[in-house]
Amino acid sequence: MIRVETFKKAKEELYGFRKFEEKQEAFFNFALKTINENRETDTVTVFPARCGLGKSTFLRILVKAWLIDNPGRGLIIVTDNLDRLKEYRNLNDENKQLDKNKQVKYPVAYLDSENYATVIKTQNQCPILLISTQRYFQMDTIAPFLSYFEGGKEYRRDTVIFDEAPYFYENGEVGIDELDYLNSALNGGITDLSDHEDKAWLVEQYSQFREKMIELLNSLEQKRNRTTYLYYQPCKTSITDDDRRLYAILDKSDVYTKYRRSAEIIKNIQQLLLGGGFFTSFKLSDNNNYKKCFLVRRSFVSKFYLDRDIKTFIFDATAAQSENYYIDADWLDELDCDSFCVPLDYMTVHVVDVNTSRNALLTRGNREAALDAIRDYIASIGASEDDTLFVTYKALLDAGAFDEIGFTADNSRYFGNVKGFNQDRDKHTYIQVGLNRQTDINYVFNLFENEPTIGEEIKRETNVQKNIAAMDSLLSSDLVNSYMCAEVIADFIQNLFRIKAREINNRDKIEVYLFCKNTENIMMELQYALGRHRAKIEVVELTAMQDDKIIRRKGNSRAKRIVEWLTMQHSGQFEISDLLNDLEMTQSDFDRAKKGNRQLREHFQRMKVPGTKSTYRIGN
């Protein structure tokens, strides 16, 4: 229990008499009350509070107050933000104490992948433990970190707080490469056993298993020009005739230490044998061979249930959007934090309607036309690289695709590399070209977990071709698309709030440009995330891309000839008679061309000079 008076005093000591916004103070009070009173350990409590409310500030104050009011109780904080970890490490200087021998005692231990070997020996002397998210989910068990010692007595760290999105699962592959790697690990890692019969038995047993798995992979391979997905549950449920003996041999061998991937591969095989997975195959680009493997997902839900006396909280701004937090999940208690939001009426979101998939911008034949149109539009809005956070695919930045308009690899970000940067907090423009999309099968995994009845229908279909057809249909369905849109917009929102909009008291004008296909699901997610908080959302069509589509059509239609003529003209006004004369067209021909082509009709509506009958303008 942390007293309100202690929390206020800790806040003043850390931040002086800094005046926090009313919404922030209300959130601090709400979060403190919840952590004090909600000790229901059978559910994980989630704060889906918006970016900029001061969650990290709150936790820093909480640690200081915790050390005062909670003697004999420890706390674990897990974070994925490196800057935040460094900030939390300063808590040692702020909270250092003297023990009975007047020696300085630091109450906070910090554990990540780099210092694990040294800190693991001393962390049990500190009530507060900070762990990086990566290290937390790498560990097979968190049990050794749930206790600490003070004055010869053992105490519990009875609260775990994630201050950003945790990992809910890990995907893995079981293919020929993995099977061969494990074969090498077993042959090379079991060397010092006194009983050589153990090694001979294990190598022989695994060799038989490997051979059957490779036969299975080859038998399921499909010669198709598209990626094949098929749900499959192997008949075998064990790797050997006696898997207990297998694990006993591995535990006393050097397999896990010498061959680091072996433990993960074995876990993935276990998951496949016990829970099934998706077989996938696709044609490799350089020859007629096919990449084939089983895809499995290992859930991390158990890592949130640590013990009957351990309570877990999650602070995650994406929780209200992401399908990882399924609304009907009985193990999640998502709190209502809408009252801490502020109006976003200063923000305009321009959804620039253009196909910006990786394929469209990196491999398709008309990719340069798409990039030219995008570059021209960005140049036309006059966005300054000094006041703009620009995010897109890493491959495009590496290729210098936007260098000519001022957005280079040095001053821009790519998907997956936006977290942890504070230098964007004063910028007023956010531009994102593309969506941070995962492979579609990841969304199917989410769907099967959240709506198991849908998954069960496909899992029951044992006919290979019918199962493939069912998966093809599901992957192209609006349902899977809705899962995809929820995740990519959650990622978009997280990136957007790296700029000035993050400040809870911001009233400066914010301009946001999202280049992607305008779909109903995308607009619905944007409306839920931003529109309901009074941000203005508008759709913009890229005229140049519409022109390119018309030009690339086969034949020599009137619409195609008209667009080709327009592309040859310089900026400025023209009369419709000029176009008709050059193309030897009649007014009726022109009217019929517009009537039969919506894009051309809207194009001329935009170009029309107000107050004139037949005068149009190209450019500004």
C-alpha positions as CSV (number, residue, x, y, z in Angstrom):
1,M,0.0,0.0,0.0
2,I,1.4,3.4,-1.0
3,R,-0.1,6.4,0.8
4,V,-1.3,9.3,-1.3
5,E,0.8,11.6,0.9
6,T,3.9,9.6,0.3
7,F,3.3,9.6,-3.5
8,K,2.9,13.4,-3.4
9,K,6.0,13.9,-1.4
10,A,8.0,11.7,-3.8
11,K,6.6,13.6,-6.7
12,E,7.8,16.9,-5.2
13,E,11.2,15.6,-4.4
14,L,11.7,14.3,-8.0
15,Y,10.0,17.0,-9.9
16,G,10.0,20.0,-7.6
17,F,6.8,22.0,-7.8
18,R,6.4,21.3,-11.6
19,K,2.8,21.7,-12.5
20,F,1.3,18.6,-14.2
21,E,-1.7,18.9,-16.4
22,E,-5.1,18.1,-14.8
23,K,-5.5,15.0,-16.9
24,Q,-2.1,13.7,-15.9
25,E,-2.8,14.3,-12.2
26,A,-6.1,12.4,-12.6
27,F,-4.3,9.5,-14.3
28,F,-1.6,9.4,-11.5
29,N,-4.4,9.2,-8.9
30,F,-6.3,6.5,-10.8
31,A,-3.2,4.4,-11.5
32,L,-2.0,4.6,-7.9
33,K,-5.5,3.6,-6.5
34,T,-5.6,0.7,-8.9
35,I,-2.2,-0.7,-8.1
36,N,-3.0,-0.3,-4.4
37,E,-6.4,-2.0,-4.4
38,N,-6.5,-4.4,-7.4
39,R,-4.7,-7.5,-6.2
40,E,-6.7,-10.0,-8.3
41,T,-3.9,-12.3,-9.4
42,D,-6.0,-14.4,-11.8
43,T,-6.3,-11.5,-14.2
44,V,-3.7,-9.1,-15.8
45,T,-4.8,-5.5,-15.4
46,V,-4.2,-3.3,-18.5
47,F,-3.9,0.6,-18.6
48,P,-4.6,1.5,-22.3
49,A,-3.6,5.1,-21.6
50,R,-2.6,7.4,-24.4
51,C,1.0,8.4,-25.1
52,G,2.1,11.5,-23.3
53,L,0.1,11.0,-20.1
54,G,3.3,10.5,-18.1
55,K,3.3,6.7,-17.5
56,S,7.1,6.7,-17.1
57,T,7.0,9.7,-14.8
58,F,4.3,7.9,-12.7
59,L,6.4,4.8,-12.4
60,R,9.5,6.7,-11.4
61,I,7.5,8.4,-8.6
62,L,5.9,5.0,-7.7
63,V,9.4,3.4,-7.2
64,K,10.5,6.1,-4.8
65,A,7.2,6.0,-2.8
66,W,7.2,2.2,-2.9
67,L,10.6,2.0,-1.1
68,I,9.2,4.3,1.6
69,D,5.8,2.7,2.2
70,N,6.4,-0.9,1.3
71,P,9.3,-2.3,3.4
72,G,9.4,-6.1,2.8
73,R,7.7,-5.9,-0.6
74,G,9.5,-5.9,-3.9
75,L,8.6,-4.7,-7.4
76,I,9.6,-5.8,-10.9
77,I,9.4,-3.3,-13.8
78,V,9.8,-4.6,-17.4
79,T,10.4,-2.2,-20.3
80,D,11.4,-2.3,-23.9
81,N,12.5,1.4,-24.0
82,L,16.3,1.7,-23.7
83,D,16.1,5.4,-22.9
84,R,13.6,4.6,-20.1
85,L,15.9,1.9,-18.7
86,K,18.7,4.4,-18.4
87,E,16.4,6.8,-16.7
88,Y,15.2,4.2,-14.3
89,R,18.8,3.3,-13.4
90,N,19.1,6.8,-12.0
91,L,16.7,5.7,-9.3
92,N,19.6,4.1,-7.5
93,D,21.2,7.5,-6.9
94,E,17.9,9.0,-5.9
95,N,17.0,6.2,-3.5
96,K,20.4,5.0,-2.1
97,Q,20.4,4.1,1.5
98,L,22.8,3.2,4.3
99,D,22.7,-0.2,5.9
100,K,23.4,-0.9,9.6
101,N,27.2,-0.8,8.9
102,K,26.7,2.6,7.2
103,Q,27.6,1.1,3.8
104,V,25.8,2.5,0.8
105,K,23.0,0.2,-0.2
106,Y,21.4,0.5,-3.7
107,P,17.7,-0.7,-3.8
108,V,17.4,-1.1,-7.6
109,A,19.0,-3.8,-9.7
110,Y,19.0,-3.6,-13.5
111,L,19.0,-6.8,-15.7
112,D,19.4,-7.0,-19.4
113,S,21.0,-9.4,-22.0
114,E,24.4,-7.7,-21.6
115,N,24.9,-7.7,-17.8
116,Y,23.0,-10.9,-17.0
117,A,26.0,-12.9,-15.9
118,T,27.0,-10.4,-13.2
119,V,23.7,-8.9,-12.0
120,I,22.1,-12.4,-11.7
121,K,24.4,-12.9,-8.6
122,T,23.5,-9.6,-6.8
123,Q,19.9,-8.8,-7.9
124,N,18.4,-10.8,-5.0
125,Q,19.7,-8.1,-2.6
126,C,17.5,-5.4,-4.1
127,P,13.8,-4.9,-3.6
128,I,13.3,-3.3,-7.0
129,L,14.3,-5.2,-10.2
130,L,14.3,-3.7,-13.7
131,I,14.4,-6.2,-16.6
132,S,14.5,-5.5,-20.3
133,T,11.5,-7.0,-22.1
134,Q,13.7,-9.1,-24.3
135,R,15.5,-10.7,-21.4
136,Y,12.2,-11.3,-19.5
137,F,10.7,-13.3,-22.3
138,Q,13.9,-15.1,-23.0
139,M,14.0,-16.7,-19.6
140,D,12.4,-20.1,-19.2
141,T,11.1,-19.1,-15.7
142,I,10.9,-15.9,-13.7
143,A,10.7,-17.8,-10.4
144,P,14.3,-17.0,-9.2
145,F,13.5,-13.3,-9.4
146,L,10.3,-13.3,-7.4
147,S,12.2,-13.1,-4.1
148,Y,14.9,-11.0,-2.6
149,F,16.8,-11.0,0.7
150,E,17.3,-8.2,3.3
151,G,18.8,-8.6,6.8
152,G,18.9,-12.3,6.3
153,K,15.1,-12.5,5.6
154,E,13.4,-13.5,2.4
155,Y,10.8,-11.2,0.9
156,R,8.6,-11.3,-2.3
157,R,8.6,-9.1,-5.3
158,D,4.8,-9.3,-5.4
159,T,4.1,-6.9,-8.3
160,V,5.2,-6.9,-11.9
161,I,4.6,-3.9,-14.1
162,F,5.2,-3.8,-17.9
163,D,5.6,-0.2,-18.9
164,E,5.2,-0.9,-22.7
165,A,3.6,-3.5,-24.9
166,P,4.9,-6.9,-23.8
167,Y,5.5,-9.9,-26.0
168,F,2.4,-12.1,-26.2
169,Y,3.8,-14.9,-28.3
170,E,6.8,-16.0,-30.3
171,N,6.6,-17.5,-33.8
172,G,9.0,-20.2,-34.9
173,E,9.8,-22.5,-37.9
174,V,10.4,-26.2,-38.2
175,G,11.9,-26.9,-41.6
176,I,14.7,-28.9,-43.1
177,D,17.3,-26.3,-42.0
178,E,16.1,-26.5,-38.4
179,L,16.0,-30.3,-38.4
180,D,19.5,-30.5,-39.9
181,Y,20.8,-27.9,-37.3
182,L,19.4,-30.0,-34.4
183,N,21.0,-33.1,-36.0
184,S,24.4,-31.4,-35.9
185,A,23.8,-30.3,-32.3
186,L,23.0,-33.8,-31.1
187,N,26.1,-35.2,-32.8
188,G,28.4,-32.5,-31.7
189,G,27.0,-31.5,-28.3
190,I,26.8,-34.9,-26.6
191,T,30.5,-35.7,-26.2
192,D,31.3,-36.2,-22.5
193,L,28.7,-38.7,-21.4
194,S,29.9,-41.7,-19.4
195,D,27.2,-43.8,-21.0
196,H,27.9,-43.9,-24.7
197,E,24.7,-45.9,-25.2
198,D,22.7,-42.8,-24.4
199,K,24.2,-40.9,-27.3
200,A,23.9,-43.8,-29.7
201,W,20.2,-44.2,-28.7
202,L,19.4,-40.5,-29.0
203,V,21.2,-40.0,-32.4
204,E,19.4,-43.1,-33.9
205,Q,16.0,-42.0,-32.5
206,Y,16.3,-38.5,-33.8
207,S,17.6,-39.7,-37.1
208,Q,14.4,-41.6,-37.6
209,F,12.3,-38.7,-36.5
210,R,14.2,-36.2,-38.8
211,E,13.8,-38.6,-41.8
212,K,10.0,-38.9,-41.3
213,M,9.6,-35.1,-40.9
214,I,11.5,-34.4,-44.1
215,E,9.3,-36.9,-45.9
216,L,6.3,-35.2,-44.5
217,L,7.5,-31.7,-45.6
218,N,8.2,-33.0,-49.1
219,S,4.8,-34.7,-49.4
220,L,2.9,-31.5,-48.4
221,E,4.8,-29.3,-50.9
222,Q,2.4,-27.6,-53.3
223,K,3.5,-26.4,-56.8
224,R,1.7,-23.1,-56.8
225,N,2.7,-19.5,-57.8
226,R,1.2,-18.3,-54.5
227,T,2.2,-19.1,-51.0
228,T,0.5,-22.2,-49.6
229,Y,-0.8,-22.4,-46.1
230,L,-2.3,-25.5,-44.6
231,Y,-3.2,-26.3,-41.0
232,Y,-1.5,-29.6,-40.0
233,Q,-1.4,-31.7,-36.9
234,P,1.3,-34.4,-37.1
235,C,0.3,-38.0,-36.0
236,K,3.4,-38.3,-33.8
237,T,3.3,-36.7,-30.4
238,S,6.9,-37.2,-29.4
239,I,10.4,-36.9,-30.9
240,T,11.6,-40.3,-29.5
241,D,10.2,-43.4,-27.9
242,D,11.0,-41.9,-24.5
243,D,11.2,-38.1,-24.5
244,R,11.9,-38.0,-20.8
245,R,15.1,-39.8,-21.5
246,L,15.8,-37.4,-24.3
247,Y,15.5,-34.3,-22.1
248,A,17.6,-35.9,-19.3
249,I,20.4,-36.6,-21.8
250,L,20.2,-33.0,-23.2
251,D,20.2,-31.4,-19.7
252,K,23.6,-33.0,-18.9
253,S,25.1,-32.4,-22.3
254,D,26.7,-29.3,-24.0
255,V,24.0,-29.2,-26.7
256,Y,22.2,-26.0,-25.4
257,T,25.5,-24.1,-24.7
258,K,27.4,-25.1,-27.9
259,Y,24.4,-24.9,-30.2
260,R,22.3,-21.9,-29.0
261,R,19.4,-22.4,-31.4
262,S,18.8,-26.0,-30.3
263,A,16.6,-25.2,-27.3
264,E,14.4,-23.0,-29.4
265,I,14.1,-25.6,-32.2
266,I,13.2,-28.3,-29.7
267,K,10.5,-26.0,-28.2
268,N,9.1,-25.4,-31.7
269,I,9.0,-29.1,-32.4
270,Q,7.2,-29.7,-29.1
271,Q,4.6,-27.1,-30.0
272,L,4.1,-28.6,-33.5
273,L,3.7,-32.1,-32.2
274,L,1.3,-31.2,-29.3
275,G,-0.6,-28.2,-30.8
276,G,-0.2,-28.4,-34.5
277,G,0.9,-25.6,-36.8
278,F,0.7,-24.2,-40.4
279,F,2.6,-25.9,-43.2
280,T,3.7,-23.3,-45.7
281,S,5.5,-23.5,-49.0
282,F,6.4,-20.8,-51.6
283,K,8.5,-20.7,-54.7
284,L,12.0,-19.3,-54.3
285,S,12.7,-16.3,-56.6
286,D,16.0,-17.7,-58.0
287,N,14.9,-21.1,-59.1
288,N,12.1,-23.7,-59.2
289,N,12.7,-24.9,-55.7
290,Y,10.3,-24.2,-52.9
291,K,10.9,-23.1,-49.3
292,K,8.8,-25.2,-47.0
293,C,8.4,-25.5,-43.3
294,F,5.9,-25.7,-40.4
295,L,5.0,-22.4,-38.6
296,V,4.2,-22.6,-35.0
297,R,3.3,-20.0,-32.3
298,R,4.3,-20.4,-28.7
299,S,2.1,-18.4,-26.4
300,F,3.6,-16.3,-23.5
301,V,0.4,-16.0,-21.6
302,S,1.9,-18.2,-18.8
303,K,4.6,-15.6,-18.3
304,F,1.9,-13.1,-17.0
305,Y,0.7,-15.6,-14.3
306,L,3.7,-15.9,-12.1
307,D,2.3,-17.2,-8.8
308,R,-0.8,-16.9,-6.6
309,D,0.5,-13.9,-4.8
310,I,2.0,-12.0,-7.8
311,K,-0.1,-9.2,-9.4
312,T,0.7,-8.1,-13.0
313,F,-0.1,-4.7,-14.6
314,I,0.5,-3.5,-18.2
315,F,0.8,0.1,-19.3
316,D,0.4,0.1,-23.1
317,A,-1.0,2.9,-25.3
318,T,-1.7,0.5,-28.1
319,A,-3.9,-1.8,-26.0
320,A,-7.2,-0.2,-27.0
321,Q,-6.3,-0.8,-30.7
322,S,-4.3,-4.0,-30.8
323,E,-6.0,-7.4,-31.3
324,N,-3.3,-8.8,-29.0
325,Y,-5.7,-7.6,-26.2
326,Y,-8.7,-9.5,-27.3
327,I,-11.8,-8.0,-25.7
328,D,-13.3,-11.3,-24.6
329,A,-10.0,-12.7,-23.1
330,D,-10.9,-13.8,-19.6
331,W,-7.3,-13.3,-18.4
332,L,-7.2,-9.6,-19.3
333,D,-8.9,-6.8,-17.5
334,E,-8.6,-3.7,-19.8
335,L,-9.5,-0.5,-17.9
336,D,-11.3,2.4,-19.3
337,C,-8.8,5.3,-19.7
338,D,-10.8,7.4,-22.2
339,S,-11.5,10.1,-19.5
340,F,-7.7,10.9,-19.6
341,C,-7.7,11.7,-23.3
342,V,-7.7,15.3,-24.6
343,P,-9.4,16.6,-27.8
344,L,-7.3,16.2,-31.0
345,D,-9.1,19.0,-32.9
346,Y,-5.7,20.5,-33.7
347,M,-4.8,17.4,-35.9
348,T,-5.6,16.7,-39.5
349,V,-5.0,13.2,-40.9
350,H,-4.7,13.0,-44.7
351,V,-5.1,9.5,-45.9
352,V,-3.4,9.6,-49.3
353,D,-5.1,6.8,-51.3
354,V,-2.4,4.8,-53.1
355,N,-1.1,1.3,-53.0
356,T,2.1,1.4,-50.9
357,S,2.6,-2.3,-50.2
358,R,6.2,-3.4,-50.2
359,N,5.5,-5.2,-53.5
360,A,4.0,-2.1,-55.1
361,L,6.9,0.2,-54.1
362,L,9.8,-2.2,-54.4
363,T,9.2,-4.9,-57.1
364,R,6.3,-4.0,-59.4
365,G,6.9,-2.7,-62.9
366,N,5.2,0.6,-62.3
367,R,6.8,1.3,-58.9
368,E,8.7,4.3,-60.2
369,A,5.4,5.9,-61.3
370,A,4.0,5.3,-57.8
371,L,7.1,6.7,-56.1
372,D,7.1,9.7,-58.4
373,A,3.5,10.5,-57.6
374,I,4.2,10.1,-53.8
375,R,7.4,12.3,-54.0
376,D,5.5,15.0,-56.0
377,Y,2.7,15.1,-53.5
378,I,5.1,15.3,-50.5
379,A,7.1,18.1,-52.2
380,S,3.8,20.0,-52.9
381,I,2.8,20.1,-49.2
382,G,6.1,21.8,-48.3
383,A,7.0,19.6,-45.4
384,S,10.4,20.5,-43.8
385,E,12.7,17.7,-42.8
386,D,13.5,19.6,-39.7
387,D,9.9,19.7,-38.5
388,T,8.8,16.3,-39.9
389,L,9.0,12.7,-38.7
390,F,9.2,10.6,-41.9
391,V,8.7,6.8,-41.7
392,T,8.7,4.2,-44.4
393,Y,10.3,0.8,-45.4
394,K,14.0,0.4,-44.7
395,A,14.7,-0.7,-48.2
396,L,13.3,2.5,-49.6
397,L,15.5,4.7,-47.3
398,D,18.6,2.6,-48.1
399,A,17.9,3.1,-51.8
400,G,17.6,6.9,-51.4
401,A,14.0,6.8,-52.7
402,F,13.1,10.1,-51.0
403,D,16.6,11.8,-50.9
404,E,15.6,14.3,-53.6
405,I,12.8,15.8,-51.5
406,G,15.0,16.0,-48.3
407,F,14.1,12.7,-46.5
408,T,17.2,10.6,-46.2
409,A,18.3,7.5,-44.2
410,D,20.0,9.9,-41.8
411,N,16.9,12.1,-40.9
412,S,14.1,9.5,-41.3
413,R,13.0,6.3,-39.6
414,Y,12.0,2.9,-40.9
415,F,9.4,0.5,-39.6
416,G,10.6,-1.2,-36.4
417,N,13.1,1.6,-35.7
418,V,10.9,4.4,-34.3
419,K,10.9,3.5,-30.6
420,G,13.1,5.4,-28.2
421,F,13.8,8.6,-30.1
422,N,13.2,11.8,-28.3
423,Q,14.5,14.2,-31.0
424,D,11.1,14.1,-32.7
425,R,9.0,15.4,-29.8
426,D,8.9,19.0,-31.1
427,K,7.9,18.2,-34.7
428,H,4.6,19.1,-36.1
429,T,4.3,16.9,-39.2
430,Y,4.2,13.1,-39.5
431,I,4.5,11.4,-42.8
432,Q,4.2,7.6,-43.2
433,V,4.6,5.9,-46.6
434,G,3.3,2.3,-46.3
435,L,2.1,0.2,-43.4
436,N,4.2,-1.9,-41.0
437,R,2.5,-5.1,-42.1
438,Q,3.4,-8.6,-40.9
439,T,2.9,-11.7,-42.9
440,D,-0.8,-12.5,-43.2
441,I,-0.4,-15.8,-41.3
442,N,0.4,-13.9,-38.1
443,Y,-3.1,-12.3,-38.2
444,V,-4.6,-15.8,-38.7
445,F,-2.7,-17.0,-35.6
446,N,-4.3,-14.1,-33.7
447,L,-7.7,-14.9,-35.1
448,F,-7.4,-18.6,-34.1
449,E,-6.5,-17.6,-30.6
450,N,-9.2,-14.9,-30.2
451,E,-12.0,-16.7,-32.0
452,P,-11.2,-20.5,-31.6
453,T,-14.5,-21.7,-33.2
454,I,-13.2,-20.3,-36.5
455,G,-9.9,-22.1,-36.1
456,E,-11.6,-25.4,-35.1
457,E,-13.5,-25.5,-38.4
458,I,-10.2,-25.5,-40.4
459,K,-8.4,-27.8,-38.0
460,R,-11.1,-30.4,-38.4
461,E,-10.6,-30.5,-42.2
462,T,-8.2,-33.3,-42.9
463,N,-8.4,-33.2,-46.7
464,V,-5.2,-31.4,-47.8
465,Q,-6.7,-29.6,-50.8
466,K,-9.9,-28.6,-49.0
467,N,-7.8,-27.3,-46.1
468,I,-5.7,-25.3,-48.5
469,A,-8.8,-23.9,-50.1
470,A,-10.3,-22.9,-46.7
471,M,-7.0,-21.2,-45.8
472,D,-6.9,-19.3,-49.1
473,S,-10.4,-18.1,-48.5
474,L,-9.7,-17.1,-44.9
475,L,-6.5,-15.2,-45.8
476,S,-8.4,-13.1,-48.3
477,S,-11.4,-12.5,-46.0
478,D,-12.4,-9.2,-44.5
479,L,-12.1,-10.8,-41.1
480,V,-8.3,-11.3,-41.4
481,N,-8.0,-7.9,-43.1
482,S,-9.7,-6.3,-40.0
483,Y,-7.1,-7.9,-37.8
484,M,-4.3,-6.6,-40.0
485,C,-5.8,-3.1,-40.1
486,A,-6.1,-3.0,-36.3
487,E,-2.4,-3.9,-35.9
488,V,-1.0,-1.6,-38.5
489,I,-3.0,1.4,-37.3
490,A,-1.9,0.6,-33.7
491,D,1.7,0.8,-34.9
492,F,0.9,4.0,-36.9
493,I,-0.6,5.7,-33.8
494,Q,2.4,4.7,-31.7
495,N,4.7,6.4,-34.2
496,L,2.5,9.4,-34.7
497,F,2.7,10.2,-31.0
498,R,6.5,10.6,-31.1
499,I,5.9,14.1,-32.4
500,K,4.4,17.2,-30.7
501,A,1.0,15.6,-30.4
502,R,2.5,13.5,-27.6
503,E,2.3,16.6,-25.3
504,I,-0.9,16.4,-23.4
505,N,-1.3,20.2,-23.5
506,N,-0.4,20.7,-27.1
507,R,-2.5,23.1,-29.2
508,D,-0.1,23.6,-32.1
509,K,-1.5,22.5,-35.5
510,I,-0.4,18.9,-36.4
511,E,-0.5,17.6,-40.0
512,V,-0.4,13.8,-40.6
513,Y,0.0,12.1,-44.0
514,L,-0.6,8.4,-44.2
515,F,0.1,6.9,-47.7
516,C,-1.9,3.7,-48.0
517,K,-4.9,2.2,-49.7
518,N,-8.1,3.7,-48.4
519,T,-10.3,0.9,-47.2
520,E,-13.3,0.7,-44.9
521,N,-11.3,-1.2,-42.2
522,I,-8.4,1.4,-42.3
523,M,-10.9,4.3,-41.9
524,M,-12.8,2.5,-39.1
525,E,-9.6,2.0,-37.1
526,L,-8.5,5.6,-37.7
527,Q,-11.9,6.9,-36.7
528,Y,-11.7,4.8,-33.4
529,A,-8.2,5.9,-32.6
530,L,-8.3,9.5,-33.6
531,G,-11.6,10.6,-35.1
532,R,-13.6,10.0,-32.0
533,H,-11.2,12.4,-30.2
534,R,-12.1,15.1,-32.8
535,A,-9.1,14.7,-35.2
536,K,-10.1,15.6,-38.7
537,I,-9.7,12.7,-41.2
538,E,-9.8,13.3,-44.9
539,V,-9.0,11.1,-48.0
540,V,-6.8,12.4,-50.8
541,E,-6.5,10.8,-54.2
542,L,-3.2,10.9,-56.0
543,T,-4.1,12.3,-59.4
544,A,-0.8,11.3,-61.0
545,M,-1.4,7.6,-60.0
546,Q,-4.9,7.7,-61.5
547,D,-3.5,9.1,-64.7
548,D,-0.9,6.3,-64.7
549,K,-3.5,3.6,-64.3
550,I,-5.4,5.0,-67.3
551,I,-2.3,5.3,-69.5
552,R,-1.2,1.7,-68.7
553,R,-4.5,0.2,-69.9
554,K,-4.4,-1.7,-73.1
555,G,-5.7,-0.2,-76.3
556,N,-6.0,3.4,-77.3
557,S,-9.2,4.6,-75.6
558,R,-10.3,8.2,-75.6
559,A,-9.5,8.4,-71.8
560,K,-6.0,7.1,-72.4
561,R,-5.3,9.6,-75.2
562,I,-6.7,12.5,-73.1
563,V,-4.5,11.7,-70.1
564,E,-1.4,11.2,-72.3
565,W,-2.1,14.7,-73.8
566,L,-2.4,16.2,-70.3
567,T,0.9,14.7,-69.2
568,M,2.6,16.4,-72.1
569,Q,1.4,19.9,-71.2
570,H,3.2,22.5,-69.1
571,S,1.7,24.0,-65.9
572,G,-0.9,26.7,-66.6
573,Q,-4.3,27.2,-68.1
574,F,-5.7,25.6,-71.3
575,E,-9.0,25.6,-73.1
576,I,-10.8,22.5,-73.9
577,S,-10.8,23.4,-77.5
578,D,-7.0,23.1,-77.5
579,L,-7.3,19.5,-76.3
580,L,-10.0,18.6,-78.9
581,N,-8.1,20.1,-81.8
582,D,-4.8,18.4,-80.9
583,L,-6.6,15.0,-80.5
584,E,-9.0,15.5,-83.4
585,M,-11.9,14.8,-81.0
586,T,-15.4,16.2,-80.9
587,Q,-17.0,17.6,-77.8
588,S,-19.3,14.5,-77.8
589,D,-16.2,12.2,-77.8
590,F,-14.8,14.1,-74.8
591,D,-18.1,14.0,-72.9
592,R,-18.5,10.2,-73.5
593,A,-14.9,9.7,-72.3
594,K,-15.6,11.5,-69.0
595,K,-19.0,9.7,-68.6
596,G,-17.3,6.3,-68.9
597,N,-14.4,7.0,-66.6
598,R,-15.0,8.2,-63.0
599,Q,-11.3,9.0,-62.4
600,L,-11.1,11.1,-65.6
601,R,-14.3,12.9,-64.7
602,E,-13.1,13.8,-61.2
603,H,-9.7,14.8,-62.6
604,F,-11.3,17.5,-64.8
605,Q,-13.5,18.6,-62.0
606,R,-10.4,19.4,-59.9
607,M,-8.7,21.2,-62.8
608,K,-11.7,23.4,-63.7
609,V,-11.1,27.1,-63.3
610,P,-14.0,28.5,-61.2
611,G,-16.4,30.9,-63.1
612,T,-15.4,29.6,-66.5
613,K,-17.1,27.3,-68.9
614,S,-14.2,25.4,-70.6
615,T,-11.0,26.7,-69.0
616,Y,-8.8,24.3,-66.9
617,R,-5.6,24.6,-65.0
618,I,-2.6,22.2,-64.7
619,G,-0.5,22.6,-61.6
620,N,-0.7,25.5,-59.2
